[in-house]
């Protein structure tokens, strides 16, 4: 059998930047400065320049970024946070960990992002924050409700873990994912478009006082070493990851464009094969710059198709097989099957196909031909 086609091949990406990465890592080793330090400060500054008009605070993971954001907003017992049931676990676990209650709103069937038309209906006097997820690399249209939420004093915490580099045009302005709301949260997990070689995350905000508090919270709540203003976390971005991420940030725009070209090739190949309609490709919303962190299609007989592709040496993934409101650990929230039908249907019908900058046309042809064989197209 030919070599498997992975959903993501980090070895190919490393080969493109190997010399740059090794130089960056050696520089950190020579400095012996491993926690926070100059490389983290420079990476934060470079992210601020890239995102525009924000203060950036590196932390240990995307999960911690979400947790730090909610802690900085004093969200806790008795508070409600509106969010999506169709996301990675950390989106909701960070809410419940602080004693707050996640309030779910179903998602849009085309973009898979939270349905903005339903968010305001979920607001109660206990609502303290809105936590949208820019799922799979595509921004949610925050402009539809941002002004109203701000009028009501509700903070917007953007989960941009999958969306560093994506943007949305609003009134001729470019709004980058994570830099639009009250606080934005990123993950630099290795599989992300901007990913390190270990865990890492970042929190950004335009509010100087929030930025100052976030910097304290990531080091046990200490403004000065050994003097603690509050109980924070041990959540510091390390210098090795920052140095690697600085290298990769220089290439991010090129790689995101390559992902977009791969997405365009998929659509052309599906159309050529007569598969459009059987396979529903991702929908890019008007005014959005989708960075295709994942290329997620809707298909009938999803599990059988996935098994067929595996037999053909093609790796695919399911994001996400269980809606968050149906997870056992969140049973105490009282939701039931049928409460969020779009999210539940996506958990049964979606499949993430291989997508990464170095994916070749030949590999994509094999993937699409294998899908066509399954559906006898």
C-alpha positions as CSV (number, residue, x, y, z in Angstrom):
1,X,0.0,0.0,0.0
2,X,1.2,3.6,-0.7
3,X,2.2,5.7,2.2
4,X,-0.8,7.0,4.2
5,X,-2.1,10.5,3.6
6,X,-2.3,12.1,7.1
7,X,-4.7,14.8,8.1
8,X,-1.7,16.9,8.9
9,X,2.0,16.3,8.2
10,X,4.2,18.3,10.5
11,X,7.4,16.7,9.2
12,X,6.9,18.3,5.8
13,X,6.4,21.7,7.4
14,X,9.5,21.3,9.6
15,X,11.6,20.5,6.5
16,X,10.8,23.9,5.1
17,X,12.0,25.8,8.2
18,X,14.4,23.4,9.8
19,X,17.4,25.7,9.6
20,X,15.5,28.7,11.0
21,X,14.0,26.7,13.8
22,X,17.4,25.2,14.8
23,X,19.0,28.6,14.9
24,X,16.1,30.0,17.1
25,X,16.3,27.0,19.5
26,X,20.1,27.2,19.7
27,X,19.8,30.9,20.6
28,X,17.5,30.0,23.5
29,X,19.9,27.2,24.7
30,X,22.8,29.6,24.6
31,X,20.8,32.2,26.6
32,X,19.6,29.6,29.2
33,X,16.5,31.7,29.6
34,X,13.6,29.2,29.4
35,X,10.5,30.7,31.1
36,X,9.0,33.9,29.8
37,X,12.1,36.1,29.0
38,X,13.2,38.0,25.9
39,X,11.8,35.6,23.3
40,X,8.4,35.6,24.9
41,X,8.4,39.4,25.1
42,X,9.4,39.7,21.4
43,X,6.8,37.1,20.3
44,X,4.1,39.0,22.2
45,X,5.2,42.3,20.5
46,X,5.2,40.6,17.1
47,X,1.7,39.3,17.7
48,X,0.6,42.7,18.8
49,X,1.9,44.2,15.5
50,X,0.2,41.4,13.5
51,X,-3.2,41.6,15.3
52,X,-3.2,45.4,15.8
53,X,-4.2,47.5,18.8
54,X,-4.0,44.8,21.4
55,X,-1.8,43.8,24.3
56,X,-0.6,40.2,24.1
57,X,0.0,37.9,27.1
58,X,1.6,34.5,26.4
59,X,0.5,31.6,28.5
60,X,0.9,27.8,28.8
61,X,-2.0,26.6,26.6
62,X,-5.2,27.5,24.8
63,X,-7.1,26.0,27.6
64,X,-5.3,28.3,30.1
65,X,-5.9,31.3,27.8
66,X,-9.7,30.7,28.1
67,X,-9.5,30.2,31.9
68,X,-7.3,33.3,32.4
69,X,-9.7,35.4,30.4
70,X,-12.7,34.4,32.4
71,X,-10.7,34.8,35.7
72,X,-9.7,38.3,34.6
73,X,-13.4,39.1,34.1
74,X,-14.3,37.8,37.6
75,X,-16.6,35.2,36.2
76,X,-17.7,32.7,38.9
77,X,-20.4,31.2,40.9
78,X,-23.9,32.3,39.7
79,X,-22.7,33.8,36.5
80,X,-23.8,32.5,33.0
81,X,-21.7,32.4,29.9
82,X,-23.3,31.9,26.5
83,X,-21.4,29.6,24.2
84,X,-21.7,26.9,21.6
85,X,-22.2,23.1,22.1
86,X,-20.1,22.4,18.9
87,X,-16.5,22.9,20.0
88,X,-13.6,21.4,21.7
89,X,-14.1,20.4,25.4
90,X,-12.0,23.3,26.8
91,X,-14.5,25.9,25.6
92,X,-16.9,24.8,28.2
93,X,-14.7,23.2,30.9
94,X,-13.1,26.6,31.6
95,X,-16.6,28.0,32.4
96,X,-17.6,25.2,34.7
97,X,-14.2,25.1,36.4
98,X,-14.9,28.5,37.8
99,X,-18.4,27.6,39.0
100,X,-20.2,29.5,36.3
101,X,-22.9,28.0,34.1
102,X,-22.5,27.5,30.3
103,X,-25.7,28.4,28.4
104,X,-25.7,26.8,25.0
105,X,-27.0,28.3,21.7
106,X,-27.2,26.1,18.6
107,X,-24.9,26.6,15.6
108,X,-25.4,27.8,12.0
109,X,-25.7,24.8,9.7
110,X,-23.5,26.4,7.0
111,X,-20.6,28.0,8.9
112,X,-20.8,25.7,12.0
113,X,-20.3,28.8,14.1
114,X,-22.7,29.8,16.9
115,X,-26.0,31.2,15.4
116,X,-25.9,34.9,16.2
117,X,-29.6,35.2,15.5
118,X,-30.3,33.1,18.6
119,X,-27.7,34.6,21.1
120,X,-29.7,37.5,22.4
121,X,-32.7,35.2,23.2
122,X,-30.4,33.4,25.6
123,X,-29.4,36.5,27.6
124,X,-30.6,36.6,31.2
125,X,-29.8,39.0,34.1
126,X,-27.1,36.4,35.1
127,X,-25.3,36.6,31.7
128,X,-21.8,37.9,32.2
129,X,-20.0,36.9,29.0
130,X,-20.5,35.6,25.5
131,X,-17.9,33.1,24.4
132,X,-18.1,32.4,20.6
133,X,-15.8,30.0,18.9
134,X,-14.3,30.8,15.5
135,X,-14.6,27.2,14.4
136,X,-12.2,25.5,12.0
137,X,-10.6,28.8,11.1
138,X,-13.6,30.9,10.1
139,X,-14.8,33.9,12.1
140,X,-18.2,34.3,13.5
141,X,-20.0,37.6,12.5
142,X,-19.7,39.4,15.8
143,X,-20.8,42.7,14.3
144,X,-24.4,41.4,14.4
145,X,-24.7,41.6,18.2
146,X,-21.5,43.1,19.5
147,X,-22.9,46.6,20.1
148,X,-26.0,45.2,21.9
149,X,-23.9,43.0,24.1
150,X,-21.7,45.9,25.0
151,X,-24.8,48.0,25.9
152,X,-25.9,45.3,28.3
153,X,-22.4,45.1,29.9
154,X,-21.7,41.6,28.6
155,X,-18.1,40.8,27.8
156,X,-17.1,39.0,24.6
157,X,-14.4,36.4,25.0
158,X,-13.4,35.1,21.6
159,X,-12.2,31.5,21.4
160,X,-9.8,31.9,18.5
161,X,-7.8,28.8,19.2
162,X,-8.3,27.6,15.6
163,X,-8.3,30.9,13.9
164,X,-5.0,32.8,14.4
165,X,-4.7,34.7,11.1
166,X,-8.3,34.6,10.0
167,X,-10.2,37.9,9.6
168,X,-13.5,39.4,8.7
169,X,-14.2,42.6,6.9
170,X,-16.7,44.9,8.6
171,X,-17.4,48.4,7.3
172,X,-14.2,48.3,5.2
173,X,-12.2,47.5,8.3
174,X,-10.3,44.2,8.8
175,X,-11.2,42.6,12.1
176,X,-8.8,39.8,13.0
177,X,-10.0,36.8,15.0
178,X,-9.4,37.3,18.7
179,X,-8.7,41.0,18.4
180,X,-12.3,42.2,18.2
181,X,-14.0,41.4,21.5
182,X,-13.1,42.1,25.1
183,X,-10.5,39.3,25.3
184,X,-9.2,36.9,22.6
185,X,-7.8,33.5,23.3
186,X,-5.4,31.5,21.1
187,X,-3.9,28.0,21.2
188,X,-0.4,27.2,19.8
189,X,-0.9,23.4,20.0
190,X,1.3,21.8,17.4
191,X,-1.6,21.1,15.0
192,X,-2.8,24.7,14.8
193,X,-2.0,26.9,11.8
194,X,0.4,28.7,14.1
195,X,1.6,25.9,16.2
196,X,4.6,25.3,18.4
197,X,6.4,22.1,19.2
198,X,4.6,21.7,22.5
199,X,1.8,23.4,24.4
200,X,1.4,27.2,24.3
201,X,-1.3,29.9,24.3
202,X,-2.0,33.6,24.3
203,X,-4.6,36.1,25.6
204,X,-5.0,39.5,24.0
205,X,-7.0,42.5,24.9
206,X,-7.4,46.2,24.1
207,X,-8.0,47.0,27.8
208,X,-4.7,48.0,29.5
209,X,-6.1,47.1,33.0
210,X,-7.2,43.7,31.8
211,X,-3.8,43.1,30.2
212,X,-2.0,44.0,33.4
213,X,-4.2,41.6,35.4
214,X,-3.7,38.8,32.9
215,X,0.0,39.2,33.3
216,X,-0.3,38.8,37.0
217,X,-2.8,35.9,36.8
218,X,-0.4,33.8,34.6
219,X,2.3,34.0,37.4
220,X,0.2,32.9,40.4
221,X,-1.4,36.3,40.7
222,X,1.9,38.0,41.6
223,X,2.6,41.5,40.6
224,X,6.1,41.2,42.1
225,X,7.8,37.9,42.7
226,X,6.6,36.3,46.0
227,X,4.0,39.1,46.5
228,X,0.6,37.8,45.4
229,X,-2.4,40.1,44.9
230,X,-4.7,37.1,44.2
231,X,-4.7,33.4,43.5
232,X,-3.7,32.9,39.8
233,X,-2.3,30.1,37.7
234,X,1.2,28.8,36.8
235,X,0.7,29.4,33.1
236,X,3.7,30.9,31.5
237,X,4.8,30.5,27.8
238,X,8.3,29.1,27.7
239,X,11.1,30.6,25.6
240,X,11.7,27.6,23.4
241,X,8.1,27.7,22.2
242,X,8.1,31.4,21.7
243,X,11.3,31.2,19.7
244,X,9.8,28.6,17.4
245,X,6.6,30.5,17.1
246,X,8.4,33.6,16.1
247,X,9.9,31.7,13.2
248,X,6.5,30.3,12.2
249,X,4.7,33.6,12.5
250,X,7.0,34.9,9.7
251,X,5.6,32.3,7.4
252,X,2.0,32.2,8.5
253,X,0.4,34.3,5.8
254,X,2.0,32.1,3.1
255,X,0.9,28.9,4.8
256,X,-2.7,30.1,5.2
257,X,-2.8,31.0,1.5
258,X,-1.6,27.5,0.7
259,X,-4.4,26.0,2.8
260,X,-6.9,28.2,1.0
261,X,-5.6,27.0,-2.3
262,X,-5.9,23.4,-1.2
263,X,-9.5,24.1,-0.1
264,X,-10.2,25.5,-3.6
265,X,-8.7,22.4,-5.2
266,X,-11.0,20.2,-3.1
267,X,-14.1,22.1,-4.4
268,X,-12.9,21.9,-8.0
269,X,-12.2,18.1,-7.7
270,X,-15.5,17.4,-6.0
271,X,-17.3,19.3,-8.8
272,X,-15.4,17.5,-11.5
273,X,-16.3,14.2,-9.9
274,X,-20.0,15.1,-9.6
275,X,-19.9,14.9,-5.8
276,X,-21.2,18.3,-4.9
277,X,-24.5,17.7,-3.2
278,X,-23.5,14.3,-1.9
279,X,-20.5,15.9,-0.3
280,X,-21.2,19.4,1.2
281,X,-17.9,21.3,1.3
282,X,-17.2,24.0,3.9
283,X,-19.1,27.3,3.3
284,X,-17.0,30.5,3.5
285,X,-19.1,33.3,4.7
286,X,-19.2,36.6,2.8
287,X,-16.5,39.0,4.0
288,X,-14.6,36.3,5.7
289,X,-11.0,35.1,5.2
290,X,-11.2,31.4,6.1
291,X,-7.8,29.9,7.0
292,X,-9.1,26.2,6.9
293,X,-7.5,25.0,10.1
294,X,-9.7,22.0,9.3
295,X,-11.5,21.1,6.1
296,X,-14.7,19.7,7.3
297,X,-17.4,18.3,5.0
298,X,-20.9,17.0,5.6
299,X,-21.5,13.6,4.1
300,X,-24.0,10.7,4.3
301,X,-22.8,7.4,5.9
302,X,-20.0,9.3,7.6
303,X,-18.6,6.4,9.6
304,X,-18.7,4.0,6.7
305,X,-16.9,6.5,4.5
306,X,-14.3,7.1,7.1
307,X,-13.6,3.4,7.4
308,X,-13.4,3.2,3.5
309,X,-10.9,6.0,3.4
310,X,-8.8,4.4,6.2
311,X,-8.7,1.2,4.1
312,X,-7.4,3.3,1.2
313,X,-4.6,4.8,3.4
314,X,-6.3,8.1,3.9
315,X,-6.6,9.5,7.5
316,X,-9.6,11.6,8.4
317,X,-11.0,12.9,11.7
318,X,-14.4,13.6,13.3
319,X,-14.7,17.0,14.9
320,X,-16.8,16.5,17.1
321,X,-18.4,13.2,17.7
322,X,-20.5,14.3,20.7
323,X,-22.0,17.7,21.2
324,X,-20.8,19.3,24.5
325,X,-24.3,19.4,26.0
326,X,-24.4,15.6,25.6
327,X,-21.1,14.9,27.3
328,X,-21.5,12.9,30.5
329,X,-19.6,15.3,32.6
330,X,-22.0,18.1,31.7
331,X,-25.2,16.1,32.5
332,X,-25.7,18.3,35.6
333,X,-26.7,21.1,33.2
334,X,-29.9,19.4,32.4
335,X,-29.8,19.4,28.6
336,X,-31.2,16.5,26.6
337,X,-30.8,15.0,23.1
338,X,-32.7,17.1,20.6
339,X,-32.1,20.4,22.4
340,X,-29.5,21.6,19.8
341,X,-30.4,19.7,16.6
342,X,-27.9,21.3,14.3
343,X,-25.0,20.6,16.5
344,X,-26.2,17.1,17.0
345,X,-26.6,16.5,13.3
346,X,-23.1,17.8,12.7
347,X,-21.7,15.4,15.2
348,X,-23.1,12.6,13.0
349,X,-22.4,13.9,9.5
350,X,-19.1,15.9,9.5
351,X,-15.7,14.6,8.5
352,X,-12.4,16.4,8.5
353,X,-10.3,15.6,5.4
354,X,-6.5,16.1,5.2
355,X,-5.6,19.8,5.0
356,X,-2.1,21.3,5.4
357,X,0.0,23.7,3.4
358,X,2.2,20.9,1.8
359,X,-0.8,18.7,0.7
360,X,-0.3,17.9,-3.0
361,X,-2.8,17.9,-5.9
362,X,-2.0,14.2,-6.4
363,X,-2.9,13.4,-2.8
364,X,-6.1,15.4,-3.1
365,X,-7.1,13.6,-6.3
366,X,-6.6,10.3,-4.5
367,X,-8.8,11.5,-1.6
368,X,-11.6,12.7,-3.9
369,X,-11.4,9.6,-6.1
370,X,-11.7,7.4,-3.1
371,X,-14.7,9.3,-1.9
372,X,-16.2,9.0,-5.4
373,X,-15.6,5.2,-5.4
374,X,-17.4,5.0,-2.1
375,X,-20.5,6.8,-3.4
376,X,-20.1,5.1,-6.9
377,X,-19.5,8.5,-8.5
